Each structure stands twice: as structure tokens, then as C-alpha cells.
Amino acid sequence: MDHTEIRIKGKAVSIPSARIEGRNVLRSGGLLKIALPQDEELIEGETVRDPQSFISQLKASGLNADIFTFAQKLPDTAAKYSYHVEWDNLAVIPITTFSEWWDKRVESSVRRAVRKATKSGIDIKVSELDDEFVKGIVGINNETPTRQGRAFWHFQKSFDEVKQENSTYPGRNAFLGAYYEGQLIGFIRLIYADKVASTVQLLSMMKHYDKRPANALIAKAVELCEQQGMSYLMYCNYVYNDPDSSLTEFKRRNGFEQALVPRYYIPLTLKGKIALRLGLHRGAKSLIPRSLFKQLLKLRSRWYEHRAEAAQESA
């Protein structure tokens, strides 16, 4: 058993791992230990080619997990195996042509926003991850300590941290920058895996929100995906905890749709079998009623807003 350093909520953490058939498998959890392939959405080829062989090697690796989970990848949406299956929901734009996306997938409000970005002087272009671009990302990160009602993990990260985080998967990255009067005010990072371009980060300065750089960045990303022969532009999940969230609505308006892919959960121990039957593999959040959970999210948002206001007053 080895250890791999990953980032959880913006902080570097070393967690147990094992190398199985060229895949780095991570183990997380306390009482219930769950193993899964690292960055599985960014893996090229099938995540797990032969599950039976993979699981046998995992059990012998000393990782000591209770449950192993992995998901199929686009466009493979029909369940192929008889293990316990649940469904991951992904936000995707099927790529045909830019015109098809522009004319048929996005709302008219998005077309107006992209045109407004151009009229406002926003310039979207493919960029390199050089020192100047990294400095621009740092500037965007440090605009505000909170985003979308919670603490922003990238706030006050150093130049070296930002450069290191964005330098993974060399040769499969694409960066698009949104520039206003020569300043980087927004960017999108894509990572290519087979025929899928995954949106790893999409961020823009809040003070320039009125110029709609985020919409313009997505439009340019669709255009780039067509040029690169991608089949999908993916932007993480379509729905998170709240199906009525502003982020889900933003994705819907910009032409993303929900795609469901099977996720398998395979118990490796008796504890894993019991936990799977009780639904404990989904974590504590799943046990909270949705109505209560939405209220808790609102309280969290207010708390972070209060902290930000207090910090500004004391500055």
C-alpha cells in the first residue's frame, strides 16, 4: 500500500492508495473505507477493463477498503455489469457543430450574453499556462474569499500552488482566457480524455459579471471542442445537492443536458455488504431530508456572507 497526495477543499492531504493495472486507486473514509480510481473522469480508455480481475488484485493490495466503486464513461451509458449500480448525473453538451449548439441548444439570453461580452470588449483566446497566465489566475482567485455561498478554496493560494495544480495532465490541457483591457478576468481549463473535454475549472471575476465572460468562455469552449473532434464538453455534475441551484440553471441555459452513467458499488468486506444494504455508502448527507438540507445550505451561505462582511469592516 502506498500514499498519494491529493487536495481536499483546497488543502493537500496524503491518503492511502494502490496501483492496480495502471490505475491509481485511492481509499477514503473513516469507519467505512471506500476505494475508487483517482480522477476517473480524466482517465483515458475504460476505467476498469476487467472488474473481476481488478477486484482480486485490489483485495490483495493491502488497501483494506470495504467498498470499491467505479463508473462507466461516456458514451457508454448502458450498465454492463451485474454489480450494485446507481447513476451518476453529468452535465454535458454533445458536440456536433458550433452552429447546432448556438441555434438549437442555448437560450436566447445566452446568445445575447455572448454578444454583450464581445461588445463590452471581452476577448476570448486560447492561452498557454505561462507565468503571466498563472498570475492572472491568482488575481481572480483573490478577488473574494467566498463564492456561491461558501468559502472559496482557491482564495489566497500562492503562485507556485496555482501553477502546480494547473500543470497536471500535460499534453491534454487547454486553457481559454477572457481578457478585458489586457487583464485576465476569467478562464476555463479543459482536460481531454478520449473524446470528452472535461471542464476542470470555470472562473471569472465577479466585478466583471455584467460583461458575461463566463458565457463567452463556454461558447469558445464549444467551438474549440468542435475543432478538436470532441464528442462531449462535460462540466462536472448537472445536479448536486439542490436541483434548483443557480449553477444547475446556468448549465441548462448554456446548453448542457443531464447524462446518466452507471456507477458500480462492490462490497469487499462484510462491513461493506451491510453498509451497502443500508445505503451508508452515500455518506451522511444522503440521510438528511432534502427540505432540511436546503435550509442548512442557506444558513451556511448567510454565515459565510457574515464572515466576509466582518472581515471587510475590520480591514
C-alpha positions in Angstrom: 0.0 0.0 0.0 1.3 3.5 -0.9 0.1 7.0 -0.3 -1.0 9.7 -2.7 -1.2 13.4 -2.1 -4.5 15.0 -3.2 -6.3 18.2 -2.4 -9.5 18.2 -0.4 -11.2 21.5 0.0 -8.1 23.2 -1.3 -5.7 21.5 1.2 -3.1 18.9 0.5 -3.8 15.6 2.1 -2.0 12.3 1.9 -4.3 9.3 1.7 -3.7 5.5 1.2 -3.5 4.3 -2.4 -2.6 1.3 -4.5 -1.6 0.8 -8.1 -3.8 -1.6 -10.0 -3.5 -2.3 -13.7 -2.1 1.1 -14.4 -4.8 2.9 -12.3 -4.1 4.7 -9.1 -6.8 3.7 -6.6 -7.5 5.9 -3.6 -9.0 4.9 -0.3 -11.1 7.4 1.7 -13.4 7.3 4.7 -13.3 6.6 8.4 -15.3 3.7 9.7 -16.4 2.9 6.2 -13.5 2.8 3.8 -14.3 3.3 0.1 -11.8 2.8 -2.8 -12.1 4.5 -6.2 -9.9 5.3 -9.2 -8.2 8.7 -8.9 -9.6 11.3 -11.3 -11.6 8.6 -13.0 -13.4 11.0 -15.4 -9.9 12.0 -16.7 -8.7 8.5 -17.3 -8.2 7.6 -21.0 -9.7 4.3 -22.0 -12.0 2.1 -19.9 -11.8 2.9 -16.2 -11.8 -0.8 -15.3 -11.3 -3.2 -18.1 -11.9 -6.5 -16.2 -13.7 -5.8 -12.9 -13.3 -9.4 -11.6 -9.5 -9.3 -12.1 -9.2 -5.7 -10.9 -11.1 -6.5 -7.6 -9.0 -9.6 -6.9 -5.8 -7.5 -7.2 -7.4 -4.8 -5.1 -8.1 -7.2 -2.3 -4.6 -8.5 -2.4 -3.0 -5.0 -2.4 -3.4 -4.3 1.3 -5.5 -1.2 0.7 -8.1 -2.7 3.1 -11.2 -1.0 1.6 -14.8 -2.0 2.4 -16.3 -1.0 -0.9 -14.9 -0.4 -4.3 -16.7 2.0 -6.7 -16.2 3.0 -10.3 -18.3 4.5 -13.1 -18.6 3.8 -16.8 -17.6 6.6 -19.1 -19.4 8.4 -21.9 -20.7 7.4 -24.3 -21.1 4.0 -22.5 -24.3 4.7 -20.7 -25.9 1.2 -20.5 -24.9 -0.9 -17.5 -22.6 -3.7 -18.5 -22.1 -5.5 -15.2 -24.3 -7.1 -12.6 -22.9 -5.4 -9.5 -25.0 -2.9 -7.4 -25.5 0.1 -9.7 -26.5 3.7 -9.1 -26.4 6.5 -11.5 -24.0 9.5 -11.8 -25.5 12.5 -13.4 -23.2 14.5 -15.7 -23.6 17.9 -17.3 -22.7 17.5 -21.0 -23.0 19.3 -24.3 -23.0 16.7 -27.1 -20.7 18.3 -29.7 -21.8 18.3 -33.3 -21.2 21.8 -34.7 -21.0 25.2 -33.0 -24.0 26.3 -35.1 -26.1 23.5 -33.8 -25.2 24.5 -30.2 -25.8 28.2 -30.9 -29.0 27.8 -32.8 -30.7 24.9 -31.0 -29.3 24.3 -27.6 -28.8 27.6 -25.8 -31.4 30.0 -24.7 -31.7 33.4 -26.4 -30.5 35.0 -23.2 -27.1 33.2 -23.6 -26.8 34.4 -27.2 -27.4 37.9 -26.0 -24.9 37.5 -23.2 -22.1 36.3 -25.6 -22.8 39.2 -27.9 -22.7 41.6 -25.0 -19.3 40.2 -23.9 -18.0 41.0 -27.4 -19.5 44.5 -27.4 -18.1 45.1 -23.9 -14.6 44.4 -25.1 -14.1 40.9 -23.8 -11.5 39.0 -25.9 -11.6 35.2 -25.6 -8.5 33.4 -26.7 -6.6 30.1 -26.3 -3.8 30.7 -23.8 -0.7 29.0 -22.5 -0.1 28.3 -18.8 2.9 30.6 -18.6 3.8 32.8 -15.6 1.6 35.7 -16.8 -1.4 33.5 -17.1 -0.8 32.0 -13.7 -0.5 35.5 -12.2 -3.9 36.2 -13.8 -5.5 33.1 -12.2 -4.0 34.2 -8.8 -5.6 37.6 -9.2 -9.0 36.1 -10.0 -8.7 33.7 -7.0 -8.0 36.5 -4.6 -10.9 38.7 -5.6 -13.2 37.3 -2.9 -13.0 34.7 -0.1 -16.5 33.3 -0.8 -18.2 32.1 -3.9 -21.7 30.5 -4.3 -22.4 30.9 -0.6 -19.3 29.1 0.8 -15.6 29.5 1.4 -13.6 29.7 -1.8 -10.9 27.1 -1.7 -8.5 28.8 -4.0 -8.6 32.2 -2.2 -5.0 33.3 -1.3 -3.2 30.4 -2.9 0.4 31.1 -3.8 1.7 31.4 -7.3 3.5 28.1 -7.0 0.4 26.3 -5.7 -1.7 27.6 -8.6 0.9 26.7 -11.2 1.4 23.2 -9.8 -2.3 22.5 -9.6 -2.9 23.5 -13.2 0.1 21.7 -14.6 -1.3 18.2 -14.2 -2.1 16.0 -17.3 0.4 17.7 -19.5 -0.4 17.4 -23.2 -4.1 17.0 -22.6 -4.9 20.6 -21.3 -6.5 23.5 -23.0 -6.8 27.0 -21.4 -9.1 29.7 -22.6 -8.7 33.2 -21.2 -11.2 36.0 -21.1 -9.3 39.3 -21.3 -10.6 42.8 -20.7 -8.3 45.8 -21.5 -5.4 43.3 -21.4 -6.2 41.9 -18.0 -7.2 38.3 -17.4 -10.7 38.4 -15.9 -11.8 34.8 -16.4 -10.6 31.5 -17.6 -11.7 27.9 -18.3 -9.5 24.8 -18.1 -10.3 21.8 -20.1 -8.7 18.3 -19.9 -9.1 16.0 -22.9 -9.7 12.3 -22.2 -10.5 10.3 -25.4 -13.4 12.2 -27.0 -14.5 14.1 -23.8 -13.3 17.5 -22.8 -13.8 17.9 -19.1 -14.2 21.4 -17.6 -11.9 21.3 -14.6 -12.5 24.9 -13.7 -14.5 27.9 -15.0 -14.0 31.1 -13.1 -14.4 34.8 -13.7 -14.1 38.0 -11.7 -17.4 38.9 -10.0 -16.8 42.6 -10.6 -16.9 42.0 -14.4 -20.0 39.7 -14.2 -22.1 42.3 -16.2 -19.8 41.7 -19.2 -20.8 38.0 -19.2 -17.3 36.5 -19.6 -18.4 33.0 -18.4 -21.0 32.7 -21.2 -18.3 33.8 -23.7 -15.8 31.2 -22.4 -18.3 28.4 -22.8 -19.1 29.5 -26.3 -15.4 29.4 -27.2 -15.0 26.0 -25.5 -17.8 24.6 -27.7 -16.0 26.0 -30.7 -12.7 24.5 -29.6 -14.3 21.1 -28.9 -15.6 21.0 -32.5 -12.1 21.9 -33.8 -10.5 19.2 -31.7 -13.0 16.5 -32.7 -14.5 16.0 -29.3 -17.8 14.3 -28.8 -18.7 15.9 -25.5 -18.0 19.0 -23.4 -18.5 18.0 -19.8 -18.9 20.3 -16.8 -19.0 18.1 -13.7 -22.4 17.2 -12.4 -25.7 18.5 -13.7 -27.4 18.4 -10.3 -25.6 18.5 -6.9 -27.5 18.7 -3.7 -30.1 21.2 -4.9 -31.8 20.6 -8.3 -32.9 24.2 -8.3 -29.5 25.7 -7.7 -28.2 28.6 -9.7 -25.3 26.5 -11.0 -27.7 23.9 -12.5 -29.8 26.6 -14.0 -26.6 28.3 -15.5 -25.6 25.0 -17.1 -29.1 24.4 -18.5 -29.3 27.8 -20.1 -25.9 27.3 -21.7 -27.0 24.1 -23.4 -25.7 21.5 -21.0 -28.0 18.5 -20.5 -28.1 15.7 -18.0 -26.4 12.4 -19.0 -26.6 9.4 -16.7 -23.8 6.9 -16.5 -23.8 3.7 -14.3 -21.7 3.7 -11.1 -21.0 0.4 -9.5 -20.5 -0.3 -5.8 -18.8 -3.6 -5.0 -18.5 -4.7 -1.3 -15.1 -6.1 -0.4 -15.9 -6.9 3.2 -18.8 -7.9 5.4 -18.9 -4.4 6.7 -19.1 -3.2 3.1 -22.0 -5.5 2.4 -24.0 -4.3 5.4 -23.2 -0.6 4.6 -24.3 -1.0 1.0 -27.6 -2.5 2.1 -28.3 0.3 4.5 -27.3 3.0 2.0 -24.4 4.2 4.1 -22.1 4.3 1.1 -23.7 7.6 0.0 -22.5 9.4 3.1 -24.2 11.3 5.9 -25.6 14.0 3.6 -27.9 11.5 1.9 -29.6 10.7 5.3 -30.7 14.4 5.7 -34.2 15.2 4.3 -33.9 17.4 1.2 -36.0 20.2 2.7 -33.8 20.4 5.8 -30.6 20.2 3.7 -31.7 23.1 1.6 -32.2 25.2 4.7 -28.8 24.2 6.0 -27.3 25.4 2.7 -29.0 28.7 3.1 -27.7 29.1 6.7 -24.2 28.2 5.5 -24.4 30.9 2.8 -25.5 33.5 5.3 -22.7 32.5 7.7 -20.0 33.0 5.1 -21.5 36.3 3.9 -21.5 37.5 7.6 -17.8 36.4 7.9 -16.9 38.2 4.7 -18.6 41.4 5.8 -17.0 41.3 9.2 -13.6 40.8 7.6 -14.1 43.8 5.3 -15.1 46.0 8.2 -12.1 45.1 10.3 -9.7 45.6 7.3 
